[in-house]
Structure formats: structure tokens, C-alpha cells
Amino acid sequence: MFDPLQFKSNFPLFFQQENKALIYLDNAATTQKPQCVIDAIVDFYISKNGNANRASHRLARSATSILEDVRQKSANFLGASHKDEIIFTSGATEGLNLLAKGLSRQLDKDDEILLSVAEHHANLVPWQAVAKKTGAKLVFINNNLEDIDSKLTHKTKIVSCSAVSNVFGQFNGVDRFKRIKKKYPDIFLIIDASQMVGKTPVNVNDNFCDFLVCSPHKFYGPTGVGLLYGRRDRLRCLNVSKFGGEMIESVDLFESSYAEPPYCFEAGTSSLAAIAGLGACIGFIESQFEKGMLAYEKKLIGYLHERLSVFINDFPEISLQTKVKDNIGIAAISSNRYSMADLGFWLDEHDIAVRVGDHCAQPLLKSLGLTSVLRVSVAPYNTFEDVDALIQCLYDFFKKNNENLCTTAPFFLTGDESASDYKDELSAINYHDFLTTKSWANKYTKILSLGKLVAKKPFLHKDRYLVSGCEASLWIHVIEERSQKETAFNFVVDSDSIIVKGLAALLLCRVNGKSAEHIKGIDFDAYFSDLGLEKYLSESRFSGMQSLLKYIWLAIDK
């Protein structure tokens, strides 16, 4: 029987004093690292640090040996026939960019590149650039790939799809891709396996792809290293797009020749310590496969969906966007009434780590009429008790806020609202009252109360008013009132998050109706410190407020 607590004991982060109460449910973003991976990285720097393929001395030989040993381990792990079918990258994103640039010469005008609407931006934006450059056409299939066969034509040159949705955890399987390869053997078939590897055994030799990319940091390995698998004959079809270092065979002043794959695609110095950590990671995860890790994780994601389904019966304003069937480790919820960002902040206050937002899949969410989802992603160090704690915290949030603070302020549409109708709205907010509030629980309640004072303004929800850099949507409009003496600035704001509205109100009430000279004289660092909101207004925790402050500076400097 798999023991999740024994598994968890391998991960030192959970045993640091500040993390002992942490429930980490953001594993689709990155997993924690076992001690063996950390040890391998440290050991490389302590005893083996040299530059691979650069010299014949003992340390360089040792680094080269590690590089090639891990290349072989990676080939075995993915089921590749040869170690030279493995290219080390900085991650899946670099792998996809390498493939997009590398295959550009294979495309002619009106050739088709087939993608799904569910793709991560890293598997969309590079192909957009290639299509613009070559005149090729992007063709999209639906998020569950059900219509992929009907979209394939004689013009299809490249198919690039995720094996598992990073938003919904839906595993598309490999049988569909095998059918494509059998029917259209000349198509370049690329699999983004970022959410697949480590969650299920992979065998690329089963003829379901030509290329596959993954990021080891999503399956207990280090950041800074990625894997790109390519069939030997297909690797020779790629353009080389990065130059220098050991990817060179010979160099003259006006012309150079390149090494054979995979080395021609590994320009510069590789992240050797991370590669050493990857070698330890592969050994670790293979041993856990044997202990029943995958079966346990499947039971855990089933239990999570079961508990969420019961929860949603009590709160029908919440929608469960995922299904347990063919799901690899992810549950996602959304709401048209409540801000998922507010819920994410609440969970963080209770030391439960999840992710909220569009998850770098904006086209997918737009196709489903969603702007944000809260994603819970499990790993085998999570327990059924972790799921219970999450559900209890969700109940506490909605019971506390359902009828009181976490509903948006009432508003009535007359059809002719404008920003000027709300230019004095922030004048009713007294930030001095907040300065006397000490405890975080009371601060949180007051922030919600302030957010309720900011009316909902649907007319403001336009892209030109949107402030970028915030986890929740934040819209702001600036009204200039000119007089003979000076120009005063009024700020009209709205957000789909009650907390963001409250925080924005605290910031904007300090500057609303003031002149540019007055605003420039405010020490905002001291103001934030007096408010005691460093936790909410740090770059890492709440960069949106920093973006709002930058927006204010731009407005008054025009």
C-alpha cells in the first residue's frame, strides 16, 4: 500500500517551521523537491562542478559523464530508443519555441498548423509568430480534441497539442494521436506532456508523437531544465535556432558547420546542476511508481471531486468545471457571482496554497465564458485530510461572506451611467479609521467592507480601462477636472474581486480629487507601512496594487 506520509517525509520543505501547517495544492504549477534531488544539486557544486564537453580535466570529465548519464536515464524514462533523441532545454516553454522555430522551414503558404483552444500560451504564441512569418494557417480544434479527425486535411503539416489540460486535468490519452500518426505519417506531431509526465508512464516509442516536451519541475525535479524528445529522423528536419558553444563542429570567418543532434540544439552551457538533480528525480519517481503512487493519486482526485460535488450542492453559485473521469490530478471551480481571487486570498490566509486565474490559457477560458477559475492540483504527498481541510475552509468562506461582505455592492442600471457619476465615490472612504486596526482578521473584514462601498460598474469593464498585472480583473478610469489654478484627478474603479476593490479604494482615496503636485508629494511606501498592508501589497503577493500605483503615475504625468 502506498503511504502518503512516508512519501511526504522525502520533502524537507514541509518540515520547516513556517511550513508545518501548509497544505500545498498547487502541484500543477510546480511540485516540491525531495531531499535526493536537493542533495544531487548540492553534491554537483561541492564535488563535481566543471563544464561539460569543454575540457579533459577530471571535473570536466565528471560533468560530461553526469550530462550523458542523465540523458540516457531520461531516454529510458520516456521510452526513447536512443539517448541522442533527448535534448536538454530550460523547460517545456523553450522546447516548444525550439520546435516552432525549427519547423518553420517545413511550412509553405497556406499549410495548416493544428492546435487546440485549450493550449497553454507556450504552445500557442510561438505558432502564431511562425504562422505570420510563413503564411501558414492556424486551425483550432475544441478543448477535448473530439473533432481533431475532422480538422485534419492534406494541408495539415503540424499538429501540436497538450496531452493533459493544465486547467482541467483532462487526459486526452495517446490512442487518438497514434491513429493520426498511422493515417498521416508525414505530419509533424508534437505533444506538450508538461502535465502528463510523472502522472502516468510514458513510452514515446509507442509511435504516438514525433516530438514531446516536458518540465521536470512539475514532477519533483529542479527548475531550469526541460526535456525535448525527438525521433532521430525528425530531429534532422529542424532548423538550428541558437548558436555558440559546443553545438559547433567547425567555424570559419564566414561559415560554420554544426554538430549532430542532439548537440546542435544545446548551445551554451547547460544547467548542469539541475541536470544532476533531474537524474536523481528520475530514480526517485520510478521507485514511487512501483509503490502504487499513481493508484493512490487517482483515489485522491476522486475523493476531491466527490467532496466538491457535495459542497456545490450547498452553494449552487459555484460550478465544478472538471470531471473525475480521465482526470490527472486537477479540480477546478468557478463562479459568476463570486471572485475566485477573493477565495484564493482566503485560502492563503489559512495556509492552503492553490492557484487562481486564467492559468496561461486565456483562449480556453474565453471559449467557455469564464474569466478565472480556482485550480486545486494534488500530489501524492497530499492526503484525504488535506482535502477535508480545503472543503471546510471553503464552507467557512461562504458561510461567513455569503450574505454579508463578499457580495458586490447593489447597483441599478439606468442605461446612461458614466464614470463622472462616480467621481466622488471614493470621498466617502476614510483611511484614517484603517490605521487604528491592528489584527489581520479585523483588517481583512475592513477591506471587505471598503470593497462593498465601491459600486459595481459594468460600463467600465472594457479593455481600455483594464489594469494589467493583477490576479483579479481591475478597471480604472481617470477624470481630469481643470481649473485656472490646477488640475485635479478623480479615479473611478471597479474589480471582480471585493478584496481588490477594497485595497484599491484604500490606495485611491488617498489621491482622489488631488492635484498632480499633491500626489507626487505622497510617500506611498510610508503610507503602505502605516496601513500595515505589506503582506497584501508586496510584488509577489499583490502585484496588481503596484500596477495600480504605476497607473496613477502615468495618469498624472501625461
C-alpha positions in Angstrom: 0.0 0.0 0.0 1.2 3.5 -0.9 1.9 5.6 2.2 1.5 9.4 1.5 3.0 10.4 4.8 6.1 8.2 4.1 6.2 9.9 0.7 5.9 13.3 2.2 8.8 12.6 4.5 11.1 12.9 1.5 10.3 16.6 1.1 12.1 18.9 3.5 10.1 22.0 2.7 7.1 20.6 4.6 9.2 20.2 7.8 10.4 23.8 8.0 8.8 25.6 10.9 7.0 28.1 8.7 5.6 25.3 6.5 4.4 22.8 9.1 0.7 23.8 8.7 1.0 24.3 4.9 -1.4 22.4 2.6 0.2 22.6 -0.8 -2.4 22.1 -3.6 -0.7 23.9 -6.5 1.2 21.0 -7.9 0.2 21.6 -11.5 2.3 24.8 -11.3 5.3 23.1 -9.6 5.9 20.3 -7.3 8.1 20.3 -4.2 11.5 18.7 -4.3 12.6 15.6 -2.5 15.8 15.6 -0.5 17.6 13.3 -3.0 17.1 15.9 -5.7 18.4 18.7 -3.5 21.4 16.5 -2.5 22.3 15.8 -6.1 22.3 19.5 -6.9 24.4 20.4 -3.9 26.8 17.5 -4.5 27.4 18.6 -8.0 28.5 22.1 -6.9 30.5 20.7 -3.9 32.4 17.9 -5.6 31.8 17.8 -9.4 31.5 21.4 -10.7 33.0 21.6 -14.1 31.9 22.5 -17.6 30.7 19.5 -19.7 32.3 18.9 -23.1 34.8 21.7 -22.6 38.0 20.2 -21.3 39.7 16.9 -20.5 40.5 17.5 -16.8 38.8 15.4 -14.1 36.0 17.8 -13.1 35.1 18.5 -16.8 35.0 14.7 -17.4 32.8 14.2 -14.4 30.3 16.9 -15.5 30.3 15.4 -19.0 29.6 12.0 -17.5 26.7 13.3 -15.5 25.2 15.0 -18.6 25.3 11.9 -20.7 24.2 9.6 -17.9 21.2 11.7 -17.2 20.5 11.9 -21.0 20.4 8.1 -21.0 18.2 7.9 -17.9 15.8 10.5 -19.5 15.6 8.4 -22.7 14.8 5.3 -20.6 12.3 7.2 -18.6 10.4 8.4 -21.7 10.8 5.2 -23.6 13.0 6.6 -26.3 15.2 4.2 -28.3 18.4 6.3 -28.2 19.8 8.8 -25.8 20.6 11.1 -28.7 16.8 11.6 -29.1 16.9 13.7 -25.9 17.6 17.4 -25.9 18.1 19.3 -22.7 16.3 22.7 -22.6 15.4 25.2 -19.9 11.8 23.8 -19.7 8.8 22.9 -21.9 8.4 26.5 -23.0 11.9 26.6 -24.5 11.3 23.2 -26.1 8.1 24.4 -27.8 9.8 27.6 -29.0 12.7 25.5 -30.4 10.2 23.3 -32.3 8.2 26.2 -33.6 11.3 28.0 -34.9 12.9 24.7 -36.0 10.0 23.5 -38.1 9.3 26.9 -39.8 11.3 25.9 -42.9 8.9 22.9 -43.4 6.0 25.3 -43.9 4.7 26.9 -47.0 2.0 29.5 -47.5 -1.4 28.0 -46.7 -0.1 25.0 -44.9 -2.0 24.3 -41.7 -0.9 24.1 -38.1 -3.4 22.3 -36.0 -3.8 23.4 -32.3 -6.5 23.1 -29.7 -8.2 26.0 -28.0 -7.0 24.5 -24.7 -3.3 25.1 -25.3 -1.1 26.8 -22.8 0.2 30.1 -24.2 3.6 28.5 -24.6 2.1 26.2 -27.2 0.1 28.9 -28.9 2.1 32.1 -29.1 5.2 30.6 -30.9 3.0 29.1 -33.6 1.2 32.5 -34.0 4.6 34.0 -34.8 5.6 31.2 -37.2 2.2 31.5 -39.0 2.8 35.2 -39.5 6.3 34.6 -40.8 5.5 31.7 -43.2 1.9 32.5 -44.2 0.8 29.2 -42.8 -2.7 29.0 -41.3 -3.7 28.2 -37.7 -6.6 25.8 -37.4 -8.2 25.1 -34.0 -9.9 22.1 -32.6 -12.1 22.0 -29.4 -10.7 21.7 -25.9 -11.3 17.9 -25.6 -9.9 17.2 -29.1 -13.0 15.3 -30.2 -13.1 17.0 -33.6 -9.4 16.5 -34.4 -10.0 13.9 -37.1 -12.5 16.1 -39.0 -10.0 19.0 -39.0 -7.1 17.1 -40.5 -6.6 17.7 -44.2 -3.9 17.3 -46.8 -2.8 20.8 -45.9 -2.1 19.9 -42.3 1.6 20.0 -41.7 2.0 20.2 -37.9 -0.2 19.1 -35.0 0.8 20.4 -31.6 -1.4 19.5 -28.6 -1.3 19.0 -24.9 -1.7 15.5 -23.6 -3.3 16.9 -20.4 -5.1 20.2 -19.9 -3.2 22.3 -17.4 -6.5 24.0 -16.4 -8.9 21.0 -16.1 -6.5 18.0 -15.9 -8.3 16.2 -18.7 -6.1 13.4 -20.1 -6.6 13.0 -23.8 -4.8 9.7 -24.0 -2.4 8.6 -26.7 -4.7 6.4 -28.8 -6.0 9.4 -30.8 -2.5 10.5 -31.5 -1.5 7.0 -32.6 -4.3 7.0 -35.1 -3.2 10.3 -36.5 0.4 9.1 -36.9 -0.8 5.9 -38.6 -3.1 7.7 -41.1 -0.9 10.8 -41.7 2.7 9.6 -41.1 4.2 12.7 -42.7 2.6 15.1 -40.2 4.9 16.5 -37.5 3.1 15.6 -34.3 4.1 17.4 -31.1 2.9 16.6 -27.6 3.1 19.0 -24.7 3.4 16.5 -21.9 4.0 19.0 -19.1 1.1 17.7 -17.1 1.4 14.1 -18.2 4.9 13.0 -17.3 5.2 11.8 -13.8 1.4 11.3 -13.6 1.4 8.2 -15.9 4.1 6.1 -17.5 5.2 7.4 -20.9 6.5 5.4 -23.9 7.3 7.6 -26.8 8.4 4.5 -28.8 4.7 3.6 -29.0 4.5 5.8 -32.1 2.1 8.5 -30.8 4.3 11.5 -31.4 7.4 12.8 -33.3 8.3 15.3 -30.6 7.4 15.6 -26.9 8.3 18.3 -24.3 8.1 18.3 -20.5 9.2 20.2 -17.5 10.8 18.2 -14.7 9.9 20.8 -12.1 6.3 19.5 -12.4 7.3 16.0 -11.4 9.6 16.6 -8.4 12.7 17.7 -10.4 14.5 21.0 -10.5 13.6 24.2 -12.3 15.8 25.4 -15.1 15.9 22.1 -17.0 13.5 20.6 -19.5 13.3 17.6 -21.8 12.6 17.6 -25.5 12.3 14.2 -27.2 12.5 14.0 -30.9 12.6 11.0 -33.2 16.1 10.7 -34.8 14.9 11.2 -38.3 12.6 14.1 -37.3 15.3 16.0 -35.4 17.2 16.3 -38.7 14.2 18.3 -40.1 14.7 21.1 -37.5 16.4 24.4 -38.2 19.1 25.3 -35.7 18.0 28.5 -33.9 20.5 29.0 -31.1 24.2 29.2 -31.8 27.6 29.0 -30.0 29.5 26.7 -27.7 29.7 23.0 -28.3 26.8 23.0 -30.8 29.5 23.9 -33.3 31.5 21.4 -35.4 33.8 23.9 -37.1 33.9 27.7 -37.6 35.5 29.9 -40.3 35.0 33.6 -40.5 32.2 33.4 -43.0 30.7 30.0 -42.5 30.2 27.3 -39.8 29.1 23.7 -39.6 27.1 22.3 -36.7 27.3 19.1 -34.6 24.9 16.3 -35.0 21.6 16.2 -33.0 21.0 16.5 -30.1 24.2 18.6 -29.5 23.5 21.1 -32.3 20.4 22.2 -30.3 22.2 22.7 -27.0 24.1 25.9 -27.5 25.9 27.4 -24.5 26.5 25.9 -21.1 23.7 23.6 -19.9 22.2 23.9 -16.4 24.4 21.1 -15.2 23.5 21.1 -11.5 19.8 21.0 -12.4 20.5 18.1 -14.8 22.2 16.3 -12.0 19.1 16.9 -9.9 17.0 15.6 -12.8 18.9 12.3 -12.7 18.1 11.9 -9.0 14.5 12.8 -9.7 14.0 10.1 -12.3 15.3 7.4 -10.0 13.1 8.7 -7.2 9.9 8.8 -9.2 10.4 5.4 -10.8 10.7 3.9 -7.4 7.4 5.6 -6.3 5.6 4.2 -9.4 6.4 0.7 -8.1 4.9 1.6 -4.7 1.5 2.4 -6.0 1.8 6.2 -6.2 -0.4 6.6 -9.3 -3.2 4.5 -7.9 -3.2 6.5 -4.7 -3.3 9.8 -6.6 -6.2 8.6 -8.7 -8.1 7.8 -5.5 -7.3 11.2 -4.1 -8.5 13.1 -7.1 -11.7 11.0 -7.0 -12.2 11.9 -3.3 -11.6 15.6 -4.0 -14.3 15.7 -6.8 -16.7 13.8 -4.5 -16.3 16.3 -1.7 -16.5 19.3 -4.1 -19.7 17.9 -5.7 -21.4 17.8 -2.2 -20.1 21.3 -1.4 -21.6 22.7 -4.6 -25.0 21.2 -3.8 -25.0 23.6 -0.8 -23.6 26.6 -2.8 -25.1 26.4 -6.3 -23.4 29.7 -7.3 -20.2 27.7 -7.6 -19.6 25.5 -10.7 -17.3 22.5 -10.8 -15.5 22.7 -14.1 -13.7 19.3 -14.0 -14.7 15.7 -14.1 -13.1 12.8 -12.3 -13.1 10.6 -15.4 -9.7 10.6 -17.3 -8.5 13.3 -14.9 -4.9 13.6 -13.9 -4.7 15.4 -10.6 -6.7 18.6 -11.1 -10.1 20.0 -9.9 -11.2 23.5 -10.9 -14.2 25.6 -9.7 -15.6 28.9 -11.0 -18.4 31.3 -10.2 -20.3 34.1 -12.0 -21.1 35.7 -8.6 -18.0 35.4 -6.5 -14.4 36.3 -7.2 -12.2 33.3 -7.3 -9.3 35.7 -6.4 -11.1 36.5 -3.1 -11.4 32.8 -2.4 -7.8 32.3 -3.2 -6.8 35.0 -0.8 -8.9 33.4 1.9 -7.4 30.0 1.4 -3.9 31.5 1.5 -4.8 33.2 4.9 -5.4 29.7 6.1 -2.2 28.3 4.6 -3.8 26.4 1.8 -1.9 27.0 -1.5 -4.0 26.9 -4.7 -3.8 28.9 -7.9 -6.4 31.3 -9.3 -6.5 33.0 -12.7 -6.6 32.1 -16.4 -3.6 29.6 -16.0 -2.0 30.9 -19.2 -4.9 29.5 -21.2 -7.0 32.7 -21.9 -8.5 31.4 -25.2 -9.8 28.3 -23.4 -11.5 30.3 -20.6 -12.9 32.7 -23.1 -14.4 29.9 -25.2 -16.2 28.7 -22.0 -17.4 32.1 -21.0 -15.0 32.2 -18.0 -12.6 34.8 -16.8 -11.0 33.0 -13.9 -11.0 29.6 -12.2 -9.6 28.3 -8.9 -7.5 25.3 -9.6 -6.7 22.6 -7.0 -3.9 20.2 -8.1 -2.9 17.3 -5.9 0.3 15.2 -5.5 0.9 12.0 -3.6 2.1 13.9 -0.5 -1.4 15.3 -0.2 -3.9 13.3 2.0 -7.6 12.8 2.3 -7.3 15.0 5.4 -5.9 17.8 3.3 -9.0 17.6 1.1 -11.2 17.7 4.1 -9.4 20.8 5.4 -9.8 22.5 2.0 -13.5 21.8 1.9 -14.0 23.0 5.5 -12.2 26.3 4.6 -14.5 26.7 1.5 -17.6 26.3 3.7 -16.2 28.8 6.2 -15.6 31.3 3.5 -19.1 31.2 2.0 -20.9 30.9 5.3 -19.0 34.0 6.6 -19.4 36.1 3.5 -22.4 34.8 1.6 -25.0 37.3 2.8 -22.7 40.0 4.1 -19.4 41.3 3.0 -18.5 39.2 -0.1 -21.4 40.2 -2.3 -20.9 43.1 -4.6 -22.5 46.4 -3.7 -26.0 46.8 -5.1 -26.4 48.8 -8.3 -29.2 49.8 -10.6 -28.7 50.2 -14.3 -30.5 53.2 -15.9 -28.8 52.9 -19.2 -26.9 56.2 -19.1 -24.3 55.6 -16.3 -21.0 57.3 -16.9 -17.7 57.5 -15.0 -18.5 61.0 -13.9 -21.4 59.8 -11.9 -18.9 58.1 -9.6 -16.1 60.6 -9.4 -16.8 61.4 -5.7 -17.4 57.8 -4.7 -14.1 57.4 -3.0 -14.5 60.6 -1.0 -16.7 58.6 1.5 -13.8 56.4 2.4 -11.8 57.4 5.5 -8.4 55.6 5.5 -7.6 57.0 9.0 -10.0 54.5 10.5 -8.0 51.7 9.0 -4.8 52.9 10.7 -6.1 52.0 14.1 -7.0 48.4 13.1 -4.3 46.0 14.4 -5.3 42.4 13.9 -5.2 40.7 10.4 -8.7 39.3 11.0 -10.1 42.9 11.5 -8.1 44.3 8.6 -9.5 41.6 6.3 -13.1 42.5 7.4 -12.5 46.2 6.9 -11.0 45.6 3.4 -14.2 43.7 2.5 -16.3 46.5 3.9 -14.4 49.1 1.8 -14.9 46.9 -1.2 -18.6 46.9 -0.6 -18.7 50.7 -0.7 -17.3 50.6 -4.3 -20.3 50.2 -6.6 -20.3 47.7 -9.4 -19.8 49.4 -12.8 -20.4 47.2 -15.8 -19.9 50.1 -18.2 -16.3 50.3 -17.0 -15.5 46.7 -18.0 -13.6 47.4 -21.2 -10.1 46.5 -22.2 -9.0 50.2 -22.4 -9.7 50.6 -18.7 -8.1 47.3 -17.6 -5.0 47.5 -15.4 -2.7 44.6 -16.2 -0.7 42.7 -13.6 -3.4 41.8 -11.2 -4.6 38.3 -10.3 -8.2 39.6 -10.4 -9.6 42.0 -13.1 -9.2 45.7 -12.2 -10.6 48.5 -14.2 -9.9 52.2 -13.6 -10.9 55.4 -15.4 -9.3 58.8 -14.7 -11.3 62.0 -14.8 -9.4 65.3 -15.0 -11.0 68.4 -13.6 -9.2 71.5 -14.8 -9.4 74.9 -13.1 -7.4 78.1 -13.6 -5.1 77.1 -10.7 -4.6 73.4 -11.2 -5.9 70.1 -12.5 -7.4 67.6 -10.1 -7.6 63.9 -10.7 -10.6 61.7 -9.9 -10.4 57.9 -10.1 -13.3 55.6 -10.8 -12.6 52.0 -10.1 -14.2 48.5 -10.3 -13.0 44.9 -9.9 -14.4 41.4 -10.0 -12.8 40.9 -6.6 -14.2 42.5 -3.5 -10.8 42.4 -1.8 -9.1 44.1 -4.8 -11.8 46.8 -4.7 -11.2 47.3 -1.0 -7.4 47.6 -1.5 -7.8 49.8 -4.5 -10.2 52.1 -2.5 -7.5 52.4 0.3 -5.0 53.5 -2.3 -7.2 55.7 -4.4 -8.9 57.5 -1.6 -5.5 59.0 -0.7 -5.2 60.6 -4.2 -8.7 61.1 -5.4 -9.5 64.8 -6.1 -5.9 65.8 -5.6 -3.5 67.6 -8.0 -0.5 66.0 -9.6 1.8 68.1 -7.3 0.0 66.8 -4.2 0.0 63.2 -5.4 3.7 63.4 -6.2 4.4 64.5 -2.6 2.9 61.4 -1.1 5.3 58.9 0.4 3.4 55.7 -0.7 5.9 53.4 1.0 5.3 55.1 4.3 1.5 55.1 3.6 1.5 51.3 2.9 3.6 50.7 6.0 1.3 52.8 8.2 -1.7 50.8 6.9 0.2 47.6 7.7 -0.6 46.1 4.3 2.9 44.9 3.2 1.5 41.4 3.1 -1.1 42.4 0.6 1.0 44.9 -1.4 4.2 43.1 -2.0 5.3 42.4 -5.5 5.0 38.7 -5.0 1.6 38.7 -3.2 -0.2 41.5 -4.8 1.5 43.0 -7.8 -1.8 44.4 -9.0 -1.7 47.2 -6.4 1.8 48.1 -7.6 0.4 48.1 -11.1 -2.3 50.5 -10.0 0.2 52.8 -8.4 2.2 52.8 -11.7 -1.1 53.6 -13.5 -1.6 56.6 -11.2 1.9 58.0 -12.0 1.3 57.6 -15.7 -2.1 59.4 -15.5 -0.7 62.4 -13.7 2.4 62.7 -15.8 0.5 62.9 -19.1 
